[in-house]
């Protein structure tokens, strides 16, 4: 899916003679990071390196919103001749779907890991809280223009912005509404994926 998306961007830009939509490739790279950190966290936990697993888990959560964030790139969809609009629709949907899959698969790894090591209830708690935080993270990225790496490059400014928004939610109605809607959508989609994964495990192809 990632290869198809990158190829579609390359073909589009050669045809149109411009560099539009290359930002999708960067966003896709960021969407891969949560899956990488989830694999590392799982490997570290199996090796009984709890401190390394926890560190990778924090990095996973920090970069998780970058995966579903690509959904909001659909806002860039506008007619841009000579490229047909239907092509751009397929292009953006390809990237959005790939980003969602990357995020959900990474969450699935963490969810099942917590379930195996602790309890089913804690696994779902971690999953749901992560999705709500992802919805909030998407809001910060799309509307306030903060990035995951700002935790390291601008920690003071980011902490101040978060404190302001969290202490006075009534002064930021868009924050509440966007976060609630995005979180709800992500939770519904993840639950659907979880059920499909379990159905596949219970009825394997023969």
C-alpha positions as CSV (number, residue, x, y, z in Angstrom):
1,X,0.0,0.0,0.0
2,X,2.8,2.4,0.9
3,X,4.6,1.6,-2.4
4,X,1.4,2.2,-4.4
5,X,0.8,5.5,-2.7
6,X,4.4,6.8,-3.4
7,X,4.2,5.6,-7.0
8,X,0.9,7.4,-7.5
9,X,2.4,10.7,-6.1
10,X,5.4,10.3,-8.5
11,X,3.2,9.6,-11.5
12,X,0.9,12.5,-10.6
13,X,3.8,15.0,-10.3
14,X,5.5,13.9,-13.5
15,X,2.2,14.3,-15.3
16,X,1.4,17.6,-13.7
17,X,5.0,18.9,-13.8
18,X,4.9,20.1,-10.2
19,X,5.8,18.8,-6.7
20,X,2.4,18.7,-5.2
21,X,1.4,16.0,-2.7
22,X,5.0,15.0,-1.8
23,X,4.1,16.0,1.8
24,X,2.0,12.8,1.8
25,X,5.1,10.8,1.5
26,X,6.6,12.5,4.6
27,X,3.3,12.0,6.5
28,X,3.4,8.3,5.5
29,X,6.9,8.0,6.8
30,X,5.8,9.4,10.2
31,X,2.8,6.9,10.1
32,X,5.3,4.1,10.0
33,X,7.1,5.1,13.2
34,X,4.3,3.9,15.6
35,X,4.5,0.5,14.0
36,X,8.3,0.4,14.3
37,X,8.1,1.4,18.0
38,X,5.4,-1.1,18.7
39,X,7.5,-3.9,17.3
40,X,10.5,-2.7,19.3
41,X,8.4,-2.5,22.5
42,X,7.1,-6.0,21.9
43,X,10.6,-7.4,21.3
44,X,12.0,-5.6,24.4
45,X,9.2,-7.0,26.6
46,X,9.9,-10.5,25.3
47,X,13.5,-10.0,26.2
48,X,12.5,-8.9,29.7
49,X,13.9,-5.4,29.2
50,X,11.1,-3.6,30.9
51,X,12.8,-0.2,30.8
52,X,13.4,-0.4,27.0
53,X,9.8,-1.7,26.4
54,X,8.4,1.3,28.4
55,X,10.6,3.7,26.5
56,X,9.5,2.3,23.2
57,X,5.9,2.4,24.4
58,X,6.1,6.1,25.2
59,X,7.6,6.8,21.8
60,X,4.9,4.7,20.2
61,X,2.1,6.7,22.0
62,X,3.8,10.0,21.1
63,X,4.0,9.2,17.4
64,X,0.7,7.2,17.1
65,X,-1.4,10.3,16.1
66,X,0.7,10.7,13.0
67,X,-0.8,7.5,11.5
68,X,-4.6,8.5,11.5
69,X,-3.6,12.1,11.0
70,X,-3.3,11.3,7.3
71,X,-7.1,11.1,7.2
72,X,-7.2,14.9,7.6
73,X,-5.1,15.3,4.5
74,X,-8.4,14.8,2.6
75,X,-8.9,18.5,3.3
76,X,-6.3,19.2,0.5
77,X,-8.7,17.7,-2.1
78,X,-9.4,20.4,-4.7
79,X,-9.6,20.4,-8.5
80,X,-6.1,20.8,-9.8
81,X,-6.0,20.5,-13.6
82,X,-4.6,18.8,-15.6
83,X,-4.8,16.0,-13.0
84,X,-8.3,14.5,-12.9
85,X,-10.1,15.0,-9.6
86,X,-10.9,11.2,-9.4
87,X,-7.1,10.5,-9.4
88,X,-6.5,12.8,-6.5
89,X,-9.4,11.2,-4.6
90,X,-7.9,7.7,-5.1
91,X,-4.5,9.1,-4.1
92,X,-5.6,10.7,-0.9
93,X,-7.8,7.7,0.1
94,X,-4.8,5.3,-0.5
95,X,-2.7,7.3,1.9
96,X,-5.5,7.8,4.4
97,X,-6.3,4.0,4.5
98,X,-2.6,3.1,4.7
99,X,-2.1,5.5,7.6
100,X,-5.1,4.0,9.5
101,X,-3.9,0.5,8.9
102,X,-0.4,1.3,10.2
103,X,-1.8,3.0,13.3
104,X,-4.3,0.2,14.0
105,X,-1.8,-2.6,13.5
106,X,0.6,-0.9,15.9
107,X,-2.2,-0.5,18.5
108,X,-3.2,-4.1,18.0
109,X,0.3,-5.2,18.9
110,X,0.4,-3.1,22.1
111,X,-3.2,-4.0,23.0
112,X,-2.6,-7.7,22.7
113,X,0.8,-7.4,24.5
114,X,-0.8,-5.7,27.5
115,X,-3.7,-8.2,27.5
116,X,-1.2,-11.2,27.5
117,X,1.0,-9.7,30.2
118,X,-1.7,-8.1,32.5
119,X,-5.4,-8.4,31.8
120,X,-8.1,-8.0,29.1
121,X,-9.5,-5.0,30.9
122,X,-6.2,-3.2,31.1
123,X,-5.6,-4.0,27.4
124,X,-8.9,-2.3,26.4
125,X,-8.2,0.6,28.7
126,X,-4.8,1.3,27.1
127,X,-6.3,1.0,23.6
128,X,-9.2,3.4,24.3
129,X,-7.1,6.0,26.1
130,X,-4.5,5.8,23.2
131,X,-7.3,6.4,20.6
132,X,-8.7,9.4,22.6
133,X,-5.2,10.9,22.9
134,X,-4.7,10.3,19.2
135,X,-7.8,12.3,18.4
136,X,-6.4,15.1,20.6
137,X,-3.0,14.8,18.9
138,X,-4.6,15.0,15.4
139,X,-6.3,18.2,16.6
140,X,-3.0,19.6,17.8
141,X,-1.3,18.8,14.5
142,X,-4.0,19.9,12.1
143,X,-5.4,23.1,13.8
144,X,-2.6,24.2,16.2
145,X,0.2,23.0,14.0
146,X,2.2,21.2,16.7
147,X,4.3,18.1,15.8
148,X,5.3,15.0,17.8
149,X,8.9,16.0,17.9
150,X,8.0,19.4,19.5
151,X,8.0,17.4,22.8
152,X,11.8,17.4,22.4
153,X,12.4,20.6,20.5
154,X,9.9,23.0,22.2
155,X,8.8,21.2,25.4
156,X,8.1,24.5,27.3
157,X,6.0,26.1,24.6
158,X,4.0,22.9,24.0
159,X,3.4,22.3,27.7
160,X,2.1,25.9,28.0
161,X,-0.3,25.5,25.0
162,X,-1.6,22.2,26.4
163,X,-2.1,23.6,29.9
164,X,-4.1,26.5,28.4
165,X,-6.3,24.3,26.4
166,X,-6.9,21.7,29.1
167,X,-7.6,24.2,31.9
168,X,-10.1,26.2,29.8
169,X,-11.9,23.8,27.5
170,X,-14.9,26.0,27.3
171,X,-12.7,28.7,25.6
172,X,-11.7,26.2,22.9
173,X,-15.0,24.6,21.7
174,X,-13.3,23.3,18.5
175,X,-10.8,21.4,20.5
176,X,-13.5,19.6,22.4
177,X,-15.7,18.9,19.3
178,X,-12.9,17.8,17.0
179,X,-11.2,15.6,19.6
180,X,-14.5,14.0,20.5
181,X,-15.5,13.3,16.9
182,X,-12.1,12.0,15.8
183,X,-11.7,9.9,18.9
184,X,-15.2,8.4,18.4
185,X,-14.5,7.6,14.8
186,X,-11.1,6.0,15.6
187,X,-12.6,3.9,18.4
188,X,-15.4,2.6,16.1
189,X,-13.0,1.7,13.3
190,X,-10.5,0.1,15.7
191,X,-13.3,-2.0,17.3
192,X,-14.3,-3.1,13.8
193,X,-10.7,-4.1,13.0
194,X,-10.4,-5.9,16.4
195,X,-13.5,-8.0,15.7
196,X,-12.3,-8.8,12.1
197,X,-8.9,-9.9,13.5
198,X,-10.5,-12.1,16.1
199,X,-12.9,-13.6,13.5
200,X,-10.0,-14.4,11.3
201,X,-8.2,-16.1,14.2
202,X,-11.2,-18.1,15.1
203,X,-11.9,-19.2,11.5
204,X,-8.6,-19.5,9.7
205,X,-8.5,-20.2,6.0
206,X,-8.1,-23.9,5.2
